[in-house]
Amino acid sequence: MSWSSIQTYRKELVKDLREAIEKGVAPWQKPWSAVEDDLPRNAISGHLYSGMNVFRLHFRSLFKGYTDPRWLTYNQAREMGARVKSGERGIYLIRCVDGGWCGRGQFMPYVVFNAEQIEGIEPYVPDVPENKTVDRCEKAERILRESGAKIKHGGNRAFYRPSGDFIQVPVFASFKTPYDYYATVIHELSHWTGHKSRLNRDFSGWFGTESYAFEELVAEISSMFVSAETGIDQTKEHFDNHAAYVGDWLEVLDKKPNAFFDAVNLAYQAANEILKHERERERQLDGIIEQKAG
């Protein structure tokens, strides 16, 4: 795939994004069930797709009505004794060589098919842990605590104030469900990562400006990344609370089509900042388990 093809890929993705937003279904607003087995994954390795590929696969599932989260290449289907159904077309994904943002010469394109396009593959059966609510709330609390962010409770608004470097949210009991609370705080925590002492994003814009809408877009996508990795649900109420920004997002996309890709890149960095302690904790636990098994 040439660089011009990559540009075409981006334009098509932005076109799909705009259509989805106009229909009231932004790609980060699944709403994510936050069951890990529902996330886009390779059918053979179980590897979870990340970054721009998540949106690419979500769009295809959205428009085609796929409910199976598994994807695989043509050769992978053959290797497992299955085959792509006649007339089915795959979708291009991009593998970044350095695992991060894809620039010139840093990508490797490949084609995948959804499991519903494959004959001879076992039906998909999701695995939903019985204690998921308790585990996720504990994980959410741990992420908030280990972030080191100053979180104040009270009032009827949720916001992050860069000048004081703190997050303000209503008291826990004000929210309909624990997930409504955590989704809200994680959105504000995504803003928090942009402070000049951390990722140093632009907070100069006021409500209604292009830069303000862009930062909200970054925070929404970052929240989705955190939700997808941790299983902390993004709720309909959370999305409804941010519906006022939809028109601003469309205006940004019209003026700067590549803004979405920039937002995904910054959101990826924000999610990494939020999850760095939790990831390290999980790596250490995996090491302990391996030692005991050995």
N, C-alpha and C positions, 0 to 999 in steps of 0.2 A: 504494500500500500504506500503510495507516494505521499509527500507532504500535502499536495493539493487535494488528495483523497481524504487526508485527515481533516483538512479544512471543510470539505464537503460533509464529512461525518459530523463535525461540530455544528454546521448549519442545520443539518437535518435534526440533530438532537435538540437544538434550540427551538426549531419549528414545532417539534413534538411537545416540548416543554410549554410553549405558548398555548398550544391547543388544549393541553391538559389543564393549565391554569384557568383558561377561559371556561372550561367545563366544570371548574370547581374542584379539580383533583390534581393538586401539585404533587410531583413525584415523591417528595419526602413526607407527604400526608397520606400514607397508605390507608387508614392509619395503621401504623406498624403494630402487629399483634404482639411483637416482642417475644414470640416463641422462637428460639434460635433455629429450630428446624424449618421455620417458614422463610428464612433468609436465603437469598440466591446463593447456590453452592454448586460446586462441580459434583456430578453424580458419581464419579469414580473415587476421587481423592477426599471428597467432603470439604474441600477448601472453600471458604466463604469469599465471594467476590467483594471487591472494595472500590472506593473512589467512584470515578465516572461510570464504571461498569455496572454498579448497583442501579444507577438511574437508567442506563441503557436497557438492562434486563427488566427493570420495573415497567418501563414504557411498553416494551414488547408484551409483557404479561398483561398489562392493563388493556392494551388495544386488541390483543388476541384472546383474552379471557382465560389465560393459563392459571391454574391453581397449584401446579407442581413446581416447587422452587428449584428443582434439579436441572442442570444444563451439562452438556457434554459435546465434544467435537465429533465429527463424522468417524474418524479413526477410533476414537474411544468407544463409540457405539459398536463398531465392528469387532473390536477386541473383546467385548463382553457378550458377543454372540447375538447382538441386536442390529437393527438397521434403521436408517432414516426412512420415513414413509415417503412414498412416491409424490413428487410435486412440492414437498416441503422446502422452504428456504430458511437458511440460517441467518444469524445476525453477527456482525463484526464487533469484536471487543478489542481493547488495546491493553497489552501487558507492558507496564513501564519497566524499563531495564533496571532502574535504581529503586524501584518500589514506591516512588513518590510521584511527582508531577511530571507529565509527559511533555517534553519539548522536542525540538528537531533532533532526529537521530536517537531518541531515547525510548522509542516504542517498538513493540512487536505485535502486529495485528494477527488475529486468528478468528475463526468462525465457530460458533456454538449453536446447538439446537436444544430446545426445551424437551424434557422427557416425554411430554405429550405429543411430540412430533416423531417419537421413536416407537418402533414395533419390537416387542421382545424384551422390554424392561419391566421389572417388577413394579406394581402399583405403589404409589407414595403413601406412607402411613406416618403422620406426624407424631412425635414423642413429646407429650406435654407433662412435665413434672408436677406431681400433686402438690408440692409445697412451694410452687413458684412464687406465690404472692409474698410469703414471708421472706424467702431468699432474696427477692428483688428489692424489697424495702430495706433489708439489711445492707445490701450492696449499694443502694442509692445513698443511704445515710453515711456509709463508709466513704463513698466518693466525695460527698459534700464535705465531710470532716477532714479528709486527708488532702483536699485541695488547698486548705489554708485560707479560703475566702472568708471575708467578714460578712456574715448573713444576719440581717436585722429583721425582726418580725413585727408587724403592726400595720395599720392603715388598710386601704382598700385598693392599692396599686402595687404592681410588681415592676421593678426597674433596677438597672445597674447605674450607679453614679461614679463616673471616672474620677471626678475631682476629689472625692472622699475614698475612692476605691472600695466601695461596699455595695452589697446587694440588699434590696428591701423587698420583702414579700408579705402578704397578709399572713395571719397566724394559721397554723396547720388546720385547725378546726373549721376554717372558712372554706376549705375546698371540699368538693363533693366526694372525692376518693383520694387515697394516698398518691395514686399515680398522677392525678391532676396537680397535686402539690409538687411532686418530684419533676414532672415535665416542665412546670413553670420555672422552678429553681435552676434546672439544668439549662434552660434557654438563657436565663440571666447569667449563669456561670459561663456560658459560651461568650457572652459579651465581656465578662470579667477577664477572659484570657487575652483580650485585645489591649489591656492596659499597657502603657509605655514601658513598664518594668517587666512585661512578659512578651507578648507577640507584637505589640506596638502597632495596632491598627488605627485607622482614621476615625475619630469620634467627633469631628468638627461639625458635622451636619445637624440641622434641626429637623424636626418632624416635617415630612412632606418634601424634603430635599432628596436628590439622587444618592448622595453619600449615606444619608440616614437609611434609606430603603435598602441600599446595598449591605450595610452592616446588619440589618434585620434578616436579610436573605442568608448571610453567612451564619448567623446564630441559629436560624431555623434548620439549615442543612447540618450544622454541627450537632444540634440536638438529635437529629435523625441518626447520625453516625453513632452517637453515644447510646441511643435507644437500641440500635441494631446490634451492637456489640454486647450490651449488658442485659438486655431483656427488660429494661425499665420502660413500660408502655408510654407511647405518645397517645394522648386521648383526643377525642373529638372536641371537647370543650377547650383544650389547649389550642387547637387549630382555629376554632371559631374566634378565640380571643385575638388572633393575629390576622383575621380576614381583612382588616382595614388596609393591610399592606399590599394586597394582591394587585390593585391598580398601579401602585408605585413600582412593584416588581416588573409588571408588563412594560411600563414606561422605560425602565432601565434596560430591559431586553431589546426594546425597539431602538434605543439610542446606541447601545453597545452590546451587540449580540454575544461577544466573548465574555461579557461580565459574569455570566453563569459559570463558566469554567474557572474564572478567577475566584468566584465565591466558593466553589467546591474545593479549590486548592486551599484557601484560607480556612474553610470549615474543617478540612482534614487536619490541618495544623492545630486548630482549636480543640478538636476532639482528642488529639494526641496529648495535648496539655492537660485536659481534664482526666484522661484515663491512665496517665503514666504511672501513678502509684498503684492503681488496681491491677494493671498489667504486670508490674513488678511483683506484686503479692502473688498473683496467679502463677508466675514463673517459678517463684520460690516454692509454692505448694506442689507444683508439678515435679520439682527436683526432689522434694522430700518423699513423694509417692514413689518416684523411680528408685530412690535409694532403698526404701523399704522393700520394694519388689525385687531388687537385686540381692 
